[in-house]
Amino acid sequence: MAKSVEFSIFRGSENGEIIPTTIRRTLQPREVLVEISHAGLCGKDRAFRHQPIALGHEGAGFVRDVGAAVHRFKSGDKVGFGWVQKICGHCDYCVGGKDQYCECRQEYGSDQDNGGAFATHAVWDERMLFHLPASLEPEHAAPLMGGGATAWTALTASDMRPGDRVGVQGIGGTGHMAIQFASALGYEVVALSTNADKRDEAISLGAKEFHLLKDGAPVDRCAQVKHLLWFGTEAPDLTRALSLVACDGTLHLLASYDPLPLPVDALVQRGIKIQGSAAASRQEIRQMLRFVSLHGIRPIIISWPMTKDGIEAGFKVMEEGKMRYRGVLVSQRYLMGKPVVERLGRAD
């Protein structure tokens, strides 16, 4: 007999007010009930705040119950989940290791009630749930499941090679993780930012160079990069961005922007490619989790209680541009004995 479960979520609204809601779900045979301990707060959440859906798309916590046909998880397992919520498991993309592009996928926002990480619990398809390494704390795992996975996929799913000169533009919630990944992968990391105050931190995270951008161009001489990862919230001036990329190189766009004028001559004459990327496959997420565990990589976080006031405070810091670097919401149950604000770059 299927089990009925009840839990609380935080929902967005047209006017941006955070609305606590209690919902009830029936646990299906291949579903898992996860008690959420931590949820990441990132720029994408700002847009969904104004929609009447469950908020949050990256989370971590602990299994509390499983459906009758679930065999991979048991109560007490430490787990994480991200943007893609369901896949078919048998289309060409699924069997080819690119299931984030599944023809029948369900992504965050497709289930208005249950698919959120700003909640006490979530009911999750077991195929899209991930065991977390024993050494990885859930507060640092949560941001990795969304922003971290985006950076990891861009850095590993293309033709990058150790020693390649790789630029990271936008040293924010995702970009600061990309610098750490790229450095540990053996790339020559070049950090680019419109904020000169981020120089020292970028170098400490593993960048070999830092260049300040003004009006989309470096203020000092910057040798071209083989790959340029664009994490900035502002749309790039493609002509200036492509001037930073070496012949036969690639500009990787990691966010959605309004239609951009395309300087075709630069692509044709210099053999440059533009590559889009966002969500990660299950295989890529598993690889990333093993990698961060092996190398002791951690996002730098600032955290708030997972309450209406805590969520609003996190959004306020983000909107003021003061997030350093990834917001994390912490369940009241897991706040006991811990400071509300934590900052950590690389594990000791």
Secondary structure, 3 states (H helix, E strand, C coil): CCEEEEEEEEECCCCCCCEEEEEEEEECCCEEEEEEEEEEECHHHHHHCCCCCECCCCEEEEEEEECCCCCCCCCCCEEEECCEEECCCCCHHHHCCCHHHCCCCEECCCCCCCCCCCECEEEEEHHHCEECCCCCCHHHHHHHHHHHHHHHHHHHCCCCCCCCEEEEECCCCCHHHHHHHHHHCCCEEEEEECCHHHHHHHHHHCCCEEEEEECCEECCCCCCEEEEEECCCCCCCHHHHHHCEEEEEEEEECCCCCCCCCCHHHHHHHCCEEEECCCCCHHHHHHHHHHHHHHCECCCEEEEECCHHHHHHHHHHHHCCCCCCEEEEECHHHHCCCCCCCCCCECC
